[in-house]
Amino acid sequence: MYFKNIVGQNFAKRYFLNSISKNRINHAYIFEGIDGIGKKLFARELSKILINTNNLEYSPDYIDISSNENSSIKIEKIRDLQKDIIVKPHSNYKIYLIDEADKLTEQAQNALLKTLEEPPSYIVFILITSNKEKILDTIKSRCELIKFLSISPRDMKTYFENMNFNEEKIDIAISFSKGSIKKALEFLNEQTNKNEISFYDLREKTKEYIDVLFEKDLFNISSIIDDILSYKNSIYDFLDIFLSYFVDSMTLKENIDKSIIVNVDKLTFIRNISKKISYSQMTKIIDIIEITKKKLKCNCNFNITISVMFFNIYEVIK
């Protein structure tokens, strides 16, 4: 059974099963979607099918071109590819997988473009990315774009059900994972460096910070800001948790379907929030947190951005 190890991704499965059955394999694909949803695993499974092997590592017809962590893919790797590409495969195809293709330098992309324009008939390129906007339009125009979707909560629940994790923790991890199995596993395994805080401890800390905000004491709010600066590496997790408490409180206040509440284990806490502030105030706070996330992604000053967020929220609830 093809793609039996792939969670979700029914469109991609149907697309390639149809392509394989009709012998219509394109020379270049872009697999695009968030991290941790199985893009590379799918690419490897597809490669096994096309070159008819269960051991890709031993096949000369499968070449994995990946960046080193936090580094770019330079033109030298593409030049090596161009030298190798003229060597005919042992099977029907020769597959070049470029993981994190958005890390290709502009020079590397331009070099790759020349190869994409007139590749040998046996070549298949698979470019994997979570940010296709960083890939040149001229490259994208020569590739078939395959959109990989976030994994549904139901599929993730099935994936985790035979693993030795607490069920409540699984539900919380899924809620905060944004459909990424990789992200959910990070939450469940809680593998943090000694200078970082675990996801579940961060949830508790965030509750404490919200309590301090509602005390409306500016001195104590300033101390929160100093505290958060030590969690800089986890700031997006913190902001997602922070946001979720207010979104959940809005859900309770408006009597919307409670099954969509993320923090199912904190109902008393979020119910208290919903009693303390109005719907309008919640909306303003949610907007403030969302704006903060955007500012940080645009590399605005971390200390100032976090400080402004807290003092703006203080102004809303005082």
C-alpha positions as CSV (number, residue, x, y, z in Angstrom):
1,M,0.0,0.0,0.0
2,Y,1.6,3.3,-1.1
3,F,2.0,6.1,1.4
4,K,0.7,4.0,4.3
5,N,3.1,5.7,6.7
6,I,1.9,9.2,5.8
7,V,-0.6,10.9,8.2
8,G,-3.3,12.9,6.4
9,Q,-2.3,14.6,3.1
10,N,-5.1,12.9,1.2
11,F,-4.9,15.2,-1.7
12,A,-1.2,14.6,-2.2
13,K,-1.8,10.9,-2.0
14,R,-4.6,10.9,-4.6
15,Y,-2.6,13.1,-6.9
16,F,0.5,11.0,-6.9
17,L,-1.4,7.7,-7.0
18,N,-3.1,8.9,-10.1
19,S,0.1,10.2,-11.6
20,I,1.9,6.9,-11.0
21,S,-0.9,4.8,-12.4
22,K,-0.9,7.0,-15.6
23,N,2.9,7.2,-15.7
24,R,2.7,11.0,-15.7
25,I,5.5,12.1,-13.4
26,N,6.6,15.7,-13.8
27,H,10.3,16.7,-13.8
28,A,9.9,19.1,-10.9
29,Y,7.7,19.6,-7.8
30,I,7.5,22.0,-4.9
31,F,6.1,20.5,-1.7
32,E,4.9,23.5,0.3
33,G,3.4,23.7,3.8
34,I,4.2,24.4,7.5
35,D,7.0,22.5,9.2
36,G,6.3,19.1,10.8
37,I,3.4,17.8,8.6
38,G,5.3,15.1,6.7
39,K,6.5,16.8,3.5
40,K,10.0,15.2,3.5
41,L,8.6,11.8,4.6
42,F,6.2,12.0,1.7
43,A,9.0,12.9,-0.7
44,R,11.0,9.9,0.5
45,E,8.1,7.5,0.2
46,L,7.4,8.8,-3.3
47,S,11.1,8.4,-4.2
48,K,11.0,4.8,-3.0
49,I,8.1,4.1,-5.3
50,L,9.6,5.8,-8.3
51,I,13.1,4.1,-8.1
52,N,11.7,0.9,-6.7
53,T,13.7,0.6,-3.5
54,N,13.2,0.4,0.2
55,N,16.7,1.7,1.0
56,L,17.1,5.2,-0.4
57,E,20.4,5.6,1.4
58,Y,22.0,2.9,-0.7
59,S,20.5,4.1,-4.0
60,P,22.7,6.2,-6.4
61,D,19.4,7.4,-7.9
62,Y,18.3,9.3,-4.8
63,I,20.3,12.5,-3.9
64,D,19.3,14.5,-0.8
65,I,20.5,18.1,-0.9
66,S,19.8,19.7,2.5
67,S,21.1,22.8,4.2
68,N,23.1,22.5,7.4
69,E,21.2,23.9,10.3
70,N,20.6,27.7,10.1
71,S,22.8,27.9,6.9
72,S,22.1,28.5,3.3
73,I,22.4,26.1,0.3
74,K,25.1,27.6,-1.8
75,I,25.8,27.4,-5.5
76,E,28.5,24.8,-5.0
77,K,25.9,22.2,-4.2
78,I,24.0,23.0,-7.3
79,R,27.1,22.8,-9.4
80,D,27.8,19.3,-8.0
81,L,24.2,18.4,-8.9
82,Q,24.8,19.6,-12.5
83,K,27.8,17.4,-12.8
84,D,26.0,14.4,-11.4
85,I,22.8,14.9,-13.5
86,I,24.4,13.7,-16.7
87,V,25.0,10.2,-15.2
88,K,22.0,8.1,-16.2
89,P,20.1,6.3,-13.4
90,H,20.1,2.6,-12.6
91,S,16.3,2.8,-12.4
92,N,13.7,4.7,-14.4
93,Y,14.3,7.9,-12.5
94,K,17.0,10.0,-10.7
95,I,15.6,12.0,-7.9
96,Y,17.0,15.2,-6.4
97,L,15.4,16.2,-3.1
98,I,16.2,19.7,-2.0
99,D,15.0,20.1,1.6
100,E,14.4,23.7,2.9
101,A,14.7,25.0,-0.7
102,D,13.9,28.5,0.6
103,K,17.5,28.5,1.9
104,L,19.0,28.3,-1.6
105,T,21.0,31.4,-2.2
106,E,20.0,33.6,-5.2
107,Q,23.1,32.4,-7.1
108,A,22.2,28.8,-6.3
109,Q,18.6,29.3,-7.4
110,N,19.7,30.9,-10.7
111,A,22.0,28.0,-11.3
112,L,19.2,25.5,-10.6
113,L,16.9,27.4,-12.9
114,K,19.2,26.5,-15.9
115,T,18.9,22.9,-15.0
116,L,15.1,23.1,-14.6
117,E,14.7,24.6,-18.1
118,E,15.9,21.5,-19.9
119,P,16.4,18.5,-17.6
120,P,17.0,15.0,-18.9
121,S,13.8,13.0,-19.1
122,Y,14.7,10.7,-16.2
123,I,15.2,13.6,-13.7
124,V,12.7,14.4,-10.9
125,F,13.3,17.4,-8.6
126,I,11.4,17.7,-5.3
127,L,11.9,21.1,-3.6
128,I,10.5,21.2,0.0
129,T,9.7,24.5,1.7
130,S,7.7,26.1,4.4
131,N,8.2,29.5,2.7
132,K,7.8,29.4,-1.0
133,E,7.9,33.2,-1.2
134,K,11.7,33.0,-0.9
135,I,11.9,30.9,-4.0
136,L,12.3,32.7,-7.4
137,D,9.1,33.0,-9.4
138,T,11.0,31.6,-12.4
139,I,11.7,28.4,-10.5
140,K,8.1,28.1,-9.2
141,S,6.8,28.5,-12.7
142,R,8.7,25.4,-13.8
143,C,7.5,23.2,-10.9
144,E,4.3,21.6,-10.0
145,L,3.2,23.1,-6.7
146,I,1.8,20.5,-4.2
147,K,0.2,22.1,-1.1
148,F,0.6,20.0,2.1
149,L,-2.1,20.8,4.6
150,S,-2.0,21.0,8.4
151,I,-2.8,17.6,10.0
152,S,-6.4,17.4,11.3
153,P,-6.9,17.0,15.1
154,R,-8.6,13.6,14.4
155,D,-5.6,12.3,12.4
156,M,-3.2,13.6,15.0
157,K,-5.2,11.9,17.8
158,T,-5.0,8.6,15.9
159,Y,-1.3,9.0,15.3
160,F,-0.6,9.5,19.1
161,E,-3.1,7.1,20.5
162,N,-0.7,4.2,20.8
163,M,2.1,6.3,22.3
164,N,2.9,6.5,25.9
165,F,1.6,10.0,26.5
166,N,-1.0,11.3,29.0
167,E,-4.3,11.8,27.1
168,E,-4.9,15.3,28.4
169,K,-1.4,16.3,27.4
170,I,-2.0,14.9,23.9
171,D,-5.2,17.0,23.6
172,I,-3.4,20.2,24.7
173,A,-0.3,19.5,22.5
174,I,-2.6,19.0,19.5
175,S,-4.5,22.2,20.2
176,F,-1.3,24.2,20.2
177,S,0.5,22.4,17.4
178,K,-1.3,24.2,14.6
179,G,-1.5,20.9,12.7
180,S,2.2,20.1,13.0
181,I,3.0,16.6,14.3
182,K,6.6,17.8,14.8
183,K,5.4,20.7,17.0
184,A,3.1,18.5,19.0
185,L,5.9,16.0,19.7
186,E,8.1,18.8,20.9
187,F,5.4,19.8,23.4
188,L,4.8,16.2,24.5
189,N,8.5,15.3,24.9
190,E,9.3,18.6,26.6
191,Q,12.9,18.4,25.5
192,T,14.1,21.8,26.7
193,N,17.6,23.2,27.2
194,K,18.5,24.0,30.8
195,N,18.0,27.7,30.1
196,E,14.5,27.3,28.6
197,I,11.1,26.7,30.1
198,S,9.0,23.7,29.2
199,F,5.7,24.3,27.3
200,Y,3.5,23.1,30.1
201,D,5.4,25.2,32.7
202,L,5.0,28.2,30.3
203,R,1.3,27.7,30.3
204,E,1.3,28.0,34.1
205,K,3.6,31.0,34.0
206,T,1.3,32.7,31.5
207,K,-1.7,32.2,33.9
208,E,0.3,33.9,36.6
209,Y,1.1,36.8,34.3
210,I,-2.5,37.3,33.4
211,D,-3.4,37.3,37.1
212,V,-0.8,40.0,37.7
213,L,-2.2,42.1,34.8
214,F,-5.6,42.0,36.5
215,E,-4.1,43.3,39.7
216,K,-3.5,46.5,37.7
217,D,-0.2,47.3,39.5
218,L,2.3,48.9,37.1
219,F,5.3,47.9,39.2
220,N,4.3,44.2,39.2
221,I,3.6,44.4,35.4
222,S,7.1,45.7,34.9
223,S,8.5,42.7,36.8
224,I,6.5,40.4,34.4
225,I,8.3,42.0,31.5
226,D,11.7,41.4,33.0
227,D,10.7,37.8,33.6
228,I,9.5,37.2,30.0
229,L,12.8,38.5,28.6
230,S,14.4,35.3,30.0
231,Y,12.0,33.3,27.8
232,K,13.0,34.9,24.5
233,N,13.5,31.6,22.7
234,S,10.0,30.5,23.6
235,I,8.3,33.9,22.8
236,Y,6.0,32.6,20.1
237,D,4.8,29.7,22.2
238,F,4.2,32.2,25.0
239,L,2.2,34.6,22.8
240,D,0.1,31.7,21.4
241,I,-0.7,30.5,25.0
242,F,-1.4,34.1,26.1
243,L,-3.7,34.6,23.1
244,S,-5.5,31.3,23.6
245,Y,-6.6,32.2,27.1
246,F,-8.4,35.3,25.9
247,V,-9.8,33.6,22.8
248,D,-11.2,30.8,25.0
249,S,-12.6,33.4,27.4
250,M,-14.4,35.0,24.5
251,T,-15.8,31.7,23.5
252,L,-17.2,31.1,27.0
253,K,-18.6,34.6,27.2
254,E,-20.4,34.3,23.9
255,N,-21.7,30.8,24.6
256,I,-20.0,29.5,21.4
257,D,-19.5,25.7,21.1
258,K,-17.3,24.8,24.0
259,S,-15.7,22.0,22.1
260,I,-13.4,24.5,20.3
261,I,-11.9,25.6,23.6
262,V,-8.1,25.0,23.5
263,N,-7.4,25.2,27.3
264,V,-9.9,22.5,28.2
265,D,-8.0,21.9,31.5
266,K,-8.2,25.5,32.6
267,L,-12.0,26.2,32.4
268,T,-12.2,27.8,35.8
269,F,-9.4,30.2,35.0
270,I,-10.8,31.2,31.6
271,R,-14.3,31.6,33.1
272,N,-12.9,34.0,35.6
273,I,-11.3,36.1,32.8
274,S,-14.6,36.2,31.0
275,K,-16.3,37.6,34.1
276,K,-13.6,40.3,34.6
277,I,-13.6,42.0,31.2
278,S,-16.1,42.8,28.4
279,Y,-16.2,41.3,24.9
280,S,-14.9,44.6,23.6
281,Q,-11.9,44.5,25.9
282,M,-11.1,40.9,25.0
283,T,-11.2,41.9,21.3
284,K,-8.7,44.7,21.9
285,I,-6.4,42.5,23.9
286,I,-6.4,39.8,21.2
287,D,-5.6,42.5,18.6
288,I,-2.7,43.8,20.7
289,I,-1.2,40.3,21.0
290,E,-1.6,39.6,17.3
291,I,0.1,42.9,16.5
292,T,2.9,42.0,18.8
293,K,3.5,38.7,17.0
294,K,3.7,40.6,13.7
295,K,6.1,43.1,15.0
296,L,8.5,40.4,16.4
297,K,8.4,38.6,13.0
298,C,9.4,41.9,11.4
299,N,12.4,42.0,13.8
300,C,11.2,45.0,15.9
301,N,13.1,45.5,19.1
302,F,12.2,42.6,21.4
303,N,12.2,44.5,24.8
304,I,10.3,47.5,23.5
305,T,7.7,45.3,21.7
306,I,6.9,43.2,24.7
307,S,6.8,46.2,27.0
308,V,4.4,48.0,24.7
309,M,2.2,45.0,24.6
310,F,1.8,44.7,28.3
311,F,1.3,48.4,28.9
312,N,-1.3,48.5,26.1
313,I,-3.2,45.6,27.7
314,Y,-3.0,47.4,31.0
315,E,-4.6,50.5,29.4
316,V,-7.4,48.3,28.1
317,I,-8.3,46.7,31.5
318,K,-7.5,49.4,34.0
